[in-house]
């Protein structure tokens, strides 16, 4: 998967470099070396004229959440840096309590500061983004985890999170774990996180059925609404671990910090989300990946290479696009191999393996009868 995603990103950068090469350089373009390592690109840069051509508007939570926000901004930074474009991130006012007006104000600031492309992360941006897109029709908007709006200057990008959630759930049960947990961000109203959770339980159940096991999954949206770490969440998950839970899928940005701390204190494990979070904690045994970095860079490139209209306002990316999967480079599982994973991924790509994404409400998973799994919904 990583090779496909890297190719997607590299292709976007190569095409964009050619496209930008034909343009007259502007004084706002920073002098910098081309890189594929986002850590080599600073989060903040200063343009010579105070204008910033590529903008990122964060979702709730921290910019450096080691997950959704950071992964998306990595794609924004890389594209801008490697194409000599100025860039800037904007965090809506009032943090986790940000309103649609706060999000709109951040987008308005970006547009008034010279943004030709604004990348906005998270489904909660929808109302503000539609308003901003109408008010600034000359600016293009990339809506990550979003939807199409029927506006020529908006492209929504969604992902098949149920696929990588399934793969993660299947992998941990094949590894030998029988007592699992799921903690989701967004309070149960975020479709992307709901897909992660439902896919995770489906995959775990499929593996349990193959192995003739009965497994347990604790499932909750408690303390994750703001996608932020909290003492309450750490206490909750610490209790789960103390009472036998072996691994928890942390699907909610910075809530990872609380869950990883609880796992570390109990010598237990975590499944990361969005990006490969094994670099952040040795409690991580795998991560459910989606290519937010690559998708952001790719979509920005479409705004510069003349092919924006070809996206028709909306794109859904999944395993067939190399956009969902598990990290192979940091594989640590002993009882489930990379080759077995690749075979299962191929079945998803071919359509042989079908995974449902229909259950998107926070309590709907309790209505599903899983053959080999008992789900305890913790409210």
C-alpha positions as CSV (number, residue, x, y, z in Angstrom):
1,X,0.0,0.0,0.0
2,X,2.7,2.5,1.0
3,X,4.4,2.0,-2.4
4,X,1.1,2.8,-4.2
5,X,0.5,5.9,-2.0
6,X,4.1,7.1,-2.5
7,X,3.7,6.7,-6.2
8,X,0.5,8.7,-6.1
9,X,2.2,11.5,-4.1
10,X,5.3,11.5,-6.3
11,X,3.2,11.6,-9.4
12,X,1.2,14.6,-8.1
13,X,4.5,16.4,-7.2
14,X,6.2,15.6,-10.5
15,X,3.2,16.7,-12.6
16,X,2.7,19.8,-10.5
17,X,6.4,20.8,-10.8
18,X,6.0,20.6,-14.6
19,X,2.9,22.7,-14.4
20,X,4.4,25.3,-12.1
21,X,7.5,25.4,-14.1
22,X,5.6,27.1,-16.9
23,X,4.4,29.8,-14.6
24,X,6.3,33.0,-13.9
25,X,7.7,32.8,-10.4
26,X,6.2,35.1,-7.8
27,X,8.0,36.7,-5.0
28,X,6.0,34.7,-2.4
29,X,7.6,31.4,-3.5
30,X,10.0,30.1,-0.8
31,X,13.4,28.8,-1.8
32,X,13.6,25.2,-0.6
33,X,14.7,21.8,-1.6
34,X,12.3,19.1,-2.9
35,X,11.6,16.4,-0.4
36,X,9.2,13.5,0.3
37,X,9.7,13.8,4.1
38,X,7.2,16.2,5.6
39,X,9.3,16.5,8.8
40,X,11.8,18.4,6.8
41,X,9.3,21.0,5.9
42,X,8.5,23.6,8.7
43,X,4.9,24.0,9.8
44,X,5.3,27.8,9.5
45,X,6.9,29.8,6.7
46,X,7.0,33.5,6.0
47,X,6.2,34.8,2.5
48,X,7.9,37.9,1.3
49,X,4.6,39.7,0.6
50,X,2.5,38.3,3.5
51,X,0.4,36.3,1.1
52,X,-0.1,32.5,1.3
53,X,-1.2,30.6,-1.8
54,X,-2.0,27.2,-0.3
55,X,-3.9,27.0,3.0
56,X,-4.9,24.4,5.4
57,X,-7.8,24.7,7.9
58,X,-7.6,22.2,10.7
59,X,-10.3,20.0,12.1
60,X,-10.9,20.0,15.9
61,X,-8.0,18.8,18.0
62,X,-4.4,19.7,17.7
63,X,-2.5,20.4,14.4
64,X,0.2,18.0,15.6
65,X,-2.2,15.2,16.5
66,X,0.0,12.5,14.9
67,X,-3.1,11.5,13.0
68,X,-5.7,13.2,10.8
69,X,-4.8,16.9,11.0
70,X,-1.1,16.3,10.9
71,X,-1.3,13.8,8.1
72,X,-3.4,16.1,6.0
73,X,-1.2,19.1,6.6
74,X,1.9,17.0,5.7
75,X,0.4,16.6,2.2
76,X,-0.3,20.3,2.0
77,X,3.2,21.3,3.2
78,X,4.9,18.8,0.8
79,X,3.0,20.0,-2.2
80,X,3.6,23.7,-1.5
81,X,7.2,23.2,-0.5
82,X,8.1,21.1,-3.5
83,X,6.4,23.5,-5.9
84,X,7.8,26.7,-4.5
85,X,4.4,27.9,-3.2
86,X,3.8,29.8,0.1
87,X,1.6,28.0,2.6
88,X,-0.1,28.5,5.9
89,X,-2.4,26.7,8.4
90,X,-5.3,28.2,10.1
91,X,-7.0,26.9,13.3
92,X,-10.6,28.0,13.9
93,X,-11.1,30.1,17.0
94,X,-12.4,28.5,20.2
95,X,-10.6,25.2,19.8
96,X,-12.8,22.1,20.4
97,X,-15.9,24.4,20.8
98,X,-15.4,26.0,17.4
99,X,-18.6,27.0,15.6
100,X,-19.4,27.2,11.9
101,X,-18.7,30.9,12.1
102,X,-15.3,30.2,13.6
103,X,-14.5,27.8,10.7
104,X,-15.8,30.2,8.2
105,X,-13.7,33.0,9.6
106,X,-10.6,30.8,9.3
107,X,-11.4,30.1,5.6
108,X,-12.2,33.7,5.0
109,X,-8.8,34.7,6.5
110,X,-7.1,32.2,4.2
111,X,-8.8,33.5,1.1
112,X,-8.1,37.1,2.0
113,X,-4.5,36.2,2.6
114,X,-4.1,35.1,-1.0
115,X,-5.1,31.4,-0.9
116,X,-5.7,29.9,-4.3
117,X,-6.4,26.5,-2.8
118,X,-7.8,25.9,0.7
119,X,-7.7,22.3,2.1
120,X,-10.2,21.8,5.0
121,X,-10.1,18.7,7.1
122,X,-13.1,17.0,8.7
123,X,-16.8,16.6,8.0
124,X,-17.7,19.4,10.5
125,X,-16.2,21.9,8.0
126,X,-19.2,21.3,5.6
127,X,-21.4,24.3,6.4
128,X,-18.6,26.8,6.7
129,X,-16.9,25.5,3.6
130,X,-20.0,25.8,1.4
131,X,-20.5,29.4,2.5
132,X,-16.8,30.2,1.9
133,X,-16.8,28.6,-1.5
134,X,-19.7,30.7,-2.6
135,X,-18.2,33.9,-1.2
136,X,-14.8,33.2,-2.8
137,X,-15.6,31.5,-6.1
138,X,-12.0,32.1,-7.4
139,X,-10.5,29.9,-4.6
140,X,-10.6,26.2,-4.9
141,X,-11.5,24.1,-1.8
142,X,-10.5,20.6,-1.1
143,X,-12.8,19.0,1.5
144,X,-11.1,16.0,3.2
145,X,-13.5,13.5,4.7
146,X,-16.2,15.6,2.9
147,X,-18.7,15.3,0.1
148,X,-19.6,16.9,-3.2
149,X,-21.5,20.2,-3.0
150,X,-22.3,20.8,-6.7
151,X,-20.0,23.8,-6.7
152,X,-17.3,24.1,-9.4
153,X,-14.6,25.2,-6.9
154,X,-15.2,22.4,-4.3
155,X,-13.9,18.8,-4.4
156,X,-14.9,16.5,-1.6
157,X,-12.7,13.5,-0.8
158,X,-13.9,10.6,1.2
159,X,-12.3,7.2,2.1
160,X,-13.4,3.7,2.6
161,X,-12.4,3.5,6.3
162,X,-14.5,0.4,6.7
163,X,-11.8,-1.4,4.6
164,X,-8.8,-0.6,6.8
165,X,-10.9,-0.9,9.9
166,X,-11.8,-4.4,8.8
167,X,-8.2,-5.3,8.0
168,X,-7.1,-4.1,11.5
169,X,-9.8,-6.0,13.3
170,X,-9.1,-9.2,11.3
171,X,-5.4,-8.9,12.0
172,X,-5.5,-8.5,15.7
173,X,-7.8,-11.5,16.2
174,X,-5.6,-13.6,13.9
175,X,-2.7,-12.5,16.1
176,X,-4.5,-14.1,19.0
177,X,-6.4,-11.3,20.8
178,X,-9.9,-12.1,22.0
179,X,-10.8,-9.1,24.1
180,X,-10.9,-5.9,22.1
181,X,-12.0,-2.3,22.4
182,X,-13.0,0.5,20.2
183,X,-12.9,4.2,21.2
184,X,-14.2,6.6,18.5
185,X,-13.9,10.4,18.1
186,X,-16.7,12.7,17.1
187,X,-19.3,11.4,19.5
188,X,-20.7,8.9,17.0
189,X,-21.7,11.5,14.5
190,X,-18.6,11.4,12.3
191,X,-19.3,9.0,9.3
192,X,-15.6,8.3,8.7
193,X,-15.0,7.2,12.3
194,X,-18.3,5.2,12.3
195,X,-17.0,3.4,9.2
196,X,-13.7,2.6,11.0
197,X,-15.5,1.1,14.0
198,X,-18.0,-0.9,12.1
199,X,-15.3,-2.3,9.8
200,X,-13.1,-3.1,12.8
201,X,-15.8,-5.3,14.4
202,X,-16.7,-7.0,11.1
203,X,-13.1,-7.9,10.5
204,X,-12.6,-9.2,14.1
205,X,-15.8,-11.3,13.8
206,X,-14.7,-12.7,10.4
207,X,-11.3,-13.8,11.9
208,X,-13.0,-15.2,15.0
209,X,-15.4,-17.2,12.9
210,X,-12.6,-18.7,10.9
211,X,-10.8,-19.7,14.1
212,X,-13.8,-21.0,15.8
213,X,-13.5,-18.4,18.6
214,X,-16.0,-16.2,20.5
215,X,-14.6,-12.8,21.1
216,X,-15.6,-9.6,23.0
217,X,-15.5,-6.0,21.9
218,X,-16.2,-3.0,24.2
219,X,-17.4,-0.1,22.0
220,X,-17.8,3.5,23.0
221,X,-17.9,7.1,21.9
222,X,-17.4,8.4,25.4
223,X,-14.9,11.3,25.9
224,X,-14.0,11.3,22.2
225,X,-16.3,14.0,20.9
226,X,-13.6,16.6,20.6
227,X,-10.9,14.2,19.3
228,X,-8.8,15.4,22.2
229,X,-6.8,13.5,24.9
230,X,-8.5,13.7,28.4
231,X,-8.0,12.3,31.9
232,X,-11.5,10.8,31.7
233,X,-10.7,8.8,28.6
234,X,-7.5,7.6,30.1
235,X,-9.3,6.4,33.2
236,X,-11.9,4.7,31.2
237,X,-9.5,2.8,29.0
238,X,-7.2,2.0,31.9
239,X,-10.2,0.3,33.5
240,X,-10.8,-1.7,30.4
241,X,-7.2,-2.9,30.3
242,X,-7.3,-3.7,34.0
243,X,-10.4,-5.9,33.4
244,X,-8.9,-7.9,30.6
245,X,-9.2,-5.9,27.3
246,X,-6.0,-6.6,25.4
247,X,-6.0,-4.1,22.5
248,X,-8.1,-1.0,21.8
249,X,-8.6,0.7,18.4
250,X,-8.1,4.4,19.0
251,X,-10.0,6.0,16.1
252,X,-10.0,9.7,17.0
253,X,-6.9,11.9,16.5
254,X,-5.4,13.0,19.8
255,X,-7.5,10.6,21.9
256,X,-4.6,8.3,21.0
257,X,-2.5,9.9,23.7
258,X,-4.9,8.9,26.4
259,X,-5.3,5.4,25.2
260,X,-1.6,4.8,24.5
261,X,-0.8,6.0,28.1
262,X,-3.4,3.5,29.5
263,X,-2.0,0.7,27.4
264,X,1.6,1.4,28.4
265,X,0.6,1.4,32.1
266,X,-0.9,-2.0,31.7
267,X,1.5,-3.6,29.2
268,X,-1.4,-3.8,26.6
269,X,-1.8,-2.7,23.0
270,X,-3.3,-0.1,20.7
271,X,-4.4,0.0,17.0
272,X,-3.6,3.4,15.6
273,X,-5.6,5.3,13.0
274,X,-5.1,7.4,9.8
275,X,-1.3,7.3,9.8
276,X,1.2,4.8,11.1
277,X,1.2,5.6,14.8
278,X,3.8,3.0,15.7
279,X,6.3,5.8,15.6
280,X,4.5,7.4,18.5
281,X,4.3,4.5,20.9
282,X,5.6,0.9,21.2
283,X,2.1,-0.1,22.3
284,X,0.9,0.2,18.7
285,X,0.7,-3.2,17.0
286,X,-0.8,-1.9,13.7
287,X,-2.7,1.1,12.3
288,X,-5.7,1.5,10.1
289,X,-4.3,3.7,7.4
290,X,-6.0,6.1,4.9
291,X,-3.9,8.2,2.5
292,X,-4.9,11.7,3.7
293,X,-1.4,13.1,3.0
294,X,-1.3,11.7,-0.5
295,X,-4.9,12.7,-1.2
296,X,-4.3,16.3,-0.1
297,X,-1.2,16.7,-2.3
298,X,-2.9,15.0,-5.2
299,X,-6.0,17.1,-5.1
300,X,-4.0,20.4,-4.8
301,X,-2.1,19.3,-7.8
302,X,-5.3,19.0,-9.7
303,X,-5.9,22.7,-9.0
304,X,-2.6,23.5,-10.7
305,X,-2.3,21.1,-13.6
306,X,-5.6,22.0,-15.3
307,X,-7.5,18.7,-14.4
308,X,-9.5,20.0,-11.5
309,X,-12.8,19.6,-13.4
310,X,-12.1,15.9,-14.1
311,X,-12.8,15.2,-10.4
312,X,-16.4,16.1,-10.9
313,X,-16.7,17.6,-7.4
314,X,-16.2,14.3,-5.4
315,X,-13.9,11.4,-5.1
316,X,-14.1,8.3,-2.9
317,X,-10.8,6.5,-2.3
318,X,-10.2,3.0,-1.0
319,X,-8.1,-0.1,-1.3
320,X,-8.4,-0.2,-5.1
321,X,-6.7,3.3,-5.1
322,X,-4.0,2.3,-2.7
323,X,-5.7,4.6,-0.1
324,X,-6.7,2.2,2.7
325,X,-4.7,-0.6,4.3
326,X,-2.2,-1.5,7.1
327,X,1.4,-0.4,7.3
328,X,3.8,-3.0,6.0
329,X,7.1,-1.2,6.8
330,X,6.6,-1.4,10.5
331,X,4.8,-4.8,10.6
332,X,5.1,-6.4,14.1
333,X,2.5,-9.1,14.1
334,X,3.8,-12.6,14.6
335,X,0.8,-14.9,13.8
336,X,-0.6,-13.0,10.8
337,X,1.9,-12.4,8.0
338,X,2.3,-9.6,5.5
339,X,1.6,-12.1,2.7
340,X,-1.7,-13.1,4.3
341,X,-2.6,-9.4,4.6
342,X,-1.7,-8.8,1.0
343,X,-3.9,-11.6,-0.1
344,X,-6.8,-10.3,1.9
345,X,-6.2,-6.7,0.6
346,X,-6.3,-8.1,-3.0
347,X,-9.7,-9.7,-2.2
348,X,-11.0,-6.3,-1.2
349,X,-9.6,-4.7,-4.4
350,X,-11.1,-7.4,-6.6
351,X,-14.5,-7.2,-4.9
352,X,-14.2,-10.8,-3.7
353,X,-14.4,-9.6,-0.1
354,X,-17.3,-7.2,0.5
355,X,-17.4,-5.1,3.7
356,X,-20.5,-3.2,4.8
357,X,-20.4,0.5,5.4
358,X,-24.1,0.9,6.0
359,X,-24.1,1.3,9.8
360,X,-23.1,4.9,10.5
361,X,-25.0,5.8,13.7
362,X,-23.4,5.5,17.1
363,X,-25.9,3.0,18.5
364,X,-26.6,1.1,15.3
365,X,-23.8,-1.4,15.8
366,X,-25.7,-2.8,18.8
367,X,-28.5,-3.9,16.4
368,X,-26.1,-6.1,14.3
369,X,-25.9,-9.8,15.1
370,X,-22.3,-10.9,14.9
371,X,-21.9,-14.6,14.7
372,X,-18.8,-14.9,16.9
373,X,-18.6,-11.5,18.6
374,X,-20.3,-10.0,21.6
375,X,-20.4,-6.2,21.4
376,X,-20.8,-4.3,24.7
377,X,-21.8,-0.8,23.9
378,X,-20.4,1.5,26.7
379,X,-22.5,4.7,27.0
